[in-house]
Amino acid sequence: MNVSLFQLSFALRKFSRCLVAVVALPLLIVTSMSSLAAPVIIPAPPQLAASAYLLIDADTGKVLIEHNADQSLPPASLTKMMTSYIVSEEIDAGRLTESELVRVSDDAWKRGGSASGSSTMFLEARSEVPAIDMLRGVIVQSGNDASIALAQHIAGGEKAFADIMNQQAQLLGMTSTHFVNATGWPAEGHVTTARDLARLARAVINDHPEHYNIYSEKYFKHNGISQPNRNKLLFTDSSVDGLKTGHTEAAGYCLVASAKKQGMRLISVVMGARSESSRAAESQKLLSYGFRYYQTVKLYSAGDELSRVRVWGGEPKDVGLTLAEDIWVTIPRGSEGDVAAVTEIDLVIEAPVVKGKVLGQLRVSQADETLASADLIAAADVAQAGVVTRFMDWIQQKFAAE
């Protein structure tokens, strides 16, 4: 079933099969009743050869599969997702431009350049490179030299940059993460979790779409040296368009991947796999399972009028209730008949009403699980009516209360 048909069937259930209960409570509750549907059978999720893993829907945040998702682990070069995120933040804020030249210090070259034996962009010491090329070096080539150089350029030093990383992590809700450096090089206390990395991946995708396309670039050439993206899924699965790989002896082989099919985007996190090929294969298992057995659909669009309610003493006498944002849900394929919506609306609404005022709540659920919730807001201003109208409404309210 495509999205538009699902929306139609859902709307018909909501408005043609609703029960309206008016009780002597602060709220008027209107509930949609779904028809009895055949149970949907979903096989058990795959069990991966990895220390921790997680699969979520990128739009709704719904967790589809998880194993040790809150276990504290070293992230290796997955750290560079935060490094690149902060670079994008700096560009958006106007504190850095894509064409701004970033100098490669001797320290960045020694610890992250060709002499280091680690992942490198092959920058030359004391050279100056545009920030956007440095960003590509971090994302595509996993360059430690580019990560250190950018950290020093933005914050004056890698330690100060790590402070920014940790502050940003807290803002994104990555409460189990602590960064010590910009590269992911092993360091005591440099840890995160699969769940926190999924939060970061969502932020990278949603907050900076203008730079997210870099994660899908298969090759990047600098200083005469072309290097392939280390994310093997980019070369084997056309739906995959990011994100980042990582590997150290302590962390094992790690991969955060994202893929999009038929309007549904999934994010997978695999940490502690056995090999480079294993992290790709295990990530593919998660993504294939998610796309095969789940669907993400839009139930309502921002601005949709869900209902109209009486406004006592107002002119006009009623106002539409709408949503400030789109409502998406992720559900098992074929289970749309089990989705129900409940609206809780203030029983007495009196003028004046300001457009955007919260007048109720929408909750979408399936079985005992809440899938989404949102405020119901006034779609327009409602001014106070004249004295006579307000008096007549007051009389009606009095009789209704008795």
N, C-alpha and C positions, 0 to 999 in steps of 0.2 A: 504494500500500500504506500503510495507516495504521500508527501507531506500535505498537499492541498486536500486530498481526499480524507486524510486523517483529521485535519482541522474541521472539515465539514461534518464528519460523523460525530466528532466530539462536541461541536456546537449544537447539533441537533439533540444529543443526549442532554446537554446542559439546560437547554431552554424548553424542550418539549416534555421532559421527564423529571421535572423538579417538584419537590415538596416545599411548601412555604409554611413555616411555623412561626406564628406571632405569639410570644409569651411575655409575661410580666418580668422581663429581664432587661438589662441595659442594651442587649443586642438582638437584632432580628436575624435569624439564621435561615439561609436559603441553601438547600443541599441538592446537588444533582445525583441521580441514582443511575448507575450503569447496569446494563442487562447482564444476566448470568452468562459468562463466557467459558469456553473450554479451557482447561488448564494448559499453560504453555510449558513445554518441556525443554529445559536447557541443560546440556551436559555439564559435568564438573569442569571447572577451569583447568588449564594445563598447569602442571607442576614443573617448574624450571630448575635447571642446574645453575643456581645463582644464590648468593647470600641473601639478597632482598630484591623484591620486584613489586611493581605497582602498575596498574592500568586505569586511567581515568578518561572521562569525556572532557575535552578541553573547554567546551562551552558551558556545560552545567556543573562541572567539577565532580560529577558522580563517580564514585569508585566502583569499578567493575571487577577487578582482581587485585588482591594484595597479599603479600607474604613478607613478614618482618619489615613492614613499611616504616616503622618508627625506630628501627634499630640504628644506633649511632655508628656510622662507618666513614672511612676516609673517601673523599670524592674524586681524588686525582684531578684530571683536567676537566672534569665536569664543573669544577670551580670557575672555569673561564666563561661559563654562561653568565655568572654574576659580573665578571670583569667586563664583558661586552655589554651587559645590560646597563651598567653605570656609564660606559662610554656613550651609549645612546641617550641616556638621561642627560648627560652633560651637553650633548648636541641639541637636544630638544629645549633645554633651558637657555641656550645661547651662550654658554660658557666655553664652548668648544665648537669649532666648525670642521666640516669634513675635509676641507682643504688645508687646515692648519697643520704646519709642519711639526712633527714630534721628533725630538732628538734622541738618538740611541746612545746612552751613556756607556762608559767602559764597563760599569757594573752590570748593566743589562746584557751587554755582549758576552761578558765572561760567564755569567750565571745562566744565560738562556740562549746564547748564540751557538754557532757551529762548534766552538771549542768545548761546549758543555756536554755534548753527546746526548742531549735531550731533544724533545720536539722543538723545532726551531723554524723561524721564518727566513733564516740566513741573512739577517740584517748585518750591515757593516758598522763597526764601532764609529761613533761620532757622525754618522750619516743622519740626514733629516728626511723623514718620510711622511706623506700626508696621513692624517688621522684615519681616513676611510680605508686606506690601504693597510694600515696597522690593524684596523678592526677585522679586515679580511684575513690577515695573518693570524689573528687570534682564533677566529671561528673556523676557517677552512683548514689552515695548516697547524693549528694548535700551538702556535709559536710562543714559547716561554719568553723569548727575547722581546717580542711585541707586547706581551702582557706586562712585563716589568717596565718597559719603556713608557707605555701608556699610564701605568700606575704612578710612575715618577713624574710624568708630565702633568697629570691631573691633580695629584695630591702632594707633590714634592718628595714623596718617598713611598716605598711599598708598604711600610708599616702604617703610615697614615692612610693609605688607600684601603688597607684591610679594615681600618676603623669605619670607613665609609661603607665598605661591603657589609659589615656587621649591622650598621644602622639601617641600611637598605633591606637587609634580611628581616629585621624586626618589622619594618613597615609592610613587608610582603607576607607576614605571618609565618616566617620560617623560624619558629621558636626553638627548634632543636639543632640549629646550625651555628657554627662558629668558624670564621675564616682567619687564617694567620698570614696568608700571602695571596697574590693575584694569579698564581699559576696552578695551584694544586699540588705543588711539590710537597712530599711528606714532611709533616711538622706536627709536633705534639699539640693536641687540642684542635687540629684542623679537621672538623668533622661535619657531617650532615646526615640526612635521612632520605630515603626514597620519596617519602611524602613531601618533604620540603623541596626537593628537586622538582617534583611535579608542579608545585606552586610557582617556583621560579620559571619553569618552562612556560606556564600559562601567561606569566607576566611578560616574558620575552615575546611571545606570539601576539598578545593582545595590546600591549602598551607601545610597542615599536614595530608596527608592520612594515614601515619603510626600510628597516634594516633586517627584518626577519628573512627576506628572500636571500640574504647572503648565506644563510645556513643550508640552502639547497644547492649552492654552487659546488660543482664537482671538482673543479681545479682552480688554483690560483698561482700565478707566476710572479715572482719578485726576484730581482737581482739575477735574472737569467735562469732561475731555477723554478720549474713548474712542479707543484706537488698536488696529489689527489686528496680530496676530502677523505678523512679516515672513517666516515660513516658509510659502511659497505651497502647499507640498505638503499642509499641514494642511487646506486648502480643496478639494483635488482628489483626494486619495487617503485613503480612510477607514482604511487600515492604518497610516498614518504618525501617530506621536504625539509627535514631537520631531525635532530638538533646537534648533539655533541657527544663525542667519545671521551673516554678517559682510561688510563692504565698506569698503575705502579704495582710493584710487588705486593705492597700492603693492601691496596684496594682491589686487586684483580682487574679483570676487564669489565668496563662499565659503558653503558650507552643509554642516553636519553633520546628517544625518537618520537617523531610526530608524523601522523599521516592523515590525509583527508580523502573521504569517498562520499559521493552523493550528499554533500553538505554536512557530513558528520566528521568531526576532527577528534582523534584520539591521541593521547600522550602515554607512552610507555617508559618506564624506568627499570633498568636492569643493572644491578650492582654485584660485583664479585663473581662474574662468570669466569670460566676456565681459560678461554682463549679469545682471540679477535673474531674468529668465525663463530664461536659459541655465542658471544654477546649479540651478534647479528641474528643468528638463528633463534635464540630465545626471545628476542624482542619481536621477531616476526610472528612467533607463536601467539604472543599477547595481542598484537594488532589484528591478526587474522581471526582470532576468537571474538574479539570485540566487535569487529565489523559484521561477522556472520550472525551473531546472536543478539545484538542490540541495535536500537535505532534512536536517534535524537530528533525530536520534532518540535516545531514551534506551535504552541497552543493559541497564543494571543500575541498581537503586535502592540507596541506602544501606541497609545491613542485610541485603541479599540474601546468602544462603549459597551460595557458588560451589562449595565442596567441603568434605569433611571429611578430616582428616589424623590419623595415628597420633601419640599423645604417649607416648613411652617413660617408664615409671615414673610414669604419671599415673593419677588417678582423677577422672573417667572416662578411658577409654583413648584417646579421640579428641576433637577440637575442630573446630568449624566455622570456615571462613575466610570473611570478609565484607569489606565496603567501608565506609569512613567517609563517602563522598560518592557521589552519583549519578554515573554515567558517561554522558556524552552525546558523540556524534560527528556531524560534518557530512560528508556524502558526496554524490556525484552521484546524482540520482534514478535508480532502477533498478539501482544497483550494489551492493545489499545482499548479493548472493551472493558478493561478493569480500571481505567483511569476515571477518577471522579473529582469534581471541583466543589468547594464549599466557600461561600462568601459570608462574612460576618459584617453586617452593616449597622451603624448607629441607628437605634430605634427612633430617636427624636433628633431631627436636624433642623436648626432654626437659622433664619437669615440674620445678619448677612453671612454669606459663604464666599470665601476667596478661592479663586481658581488654584488648584493644586493642594487644597486642604485635604488631609487624610480623613476619610469618612468611613473606612472599613478595611477589611483584610480579605485577600483571596488566598486560599490554600488548595493546592492540587496534590492528590495522594493516590497511591495504589496499594491496596491491601492496608497494612498498618504503617506504611512508609510515606512520609511527607516528601514529595518530589520537588515542590517549589512553593514559595509564598511571596506575597507582595502586597504593598499598600494599594487600596482603592482610593483614588483621589478625585476631587471635583473637577469636571471637565471645563467649567466656566464659572465666572463670578455670578452670584445671585444677590441682588441688592434687597434691602428691606422694602416691603410694600408700604402702601399708605396706611394711615391709622385705622380706617374702617376694615381693610383686609386683614390687618394684624389682629384686630379685635375679634373678627369672625373666626379666624383660625384659632385664637385662644379659646373661644367658646367650644369649637369642635374638639380641641384637645381635652378640655375638661370633661365633656360627655364621653369621649373615648376612654378616658382614664377610669371613669366610673363603670 
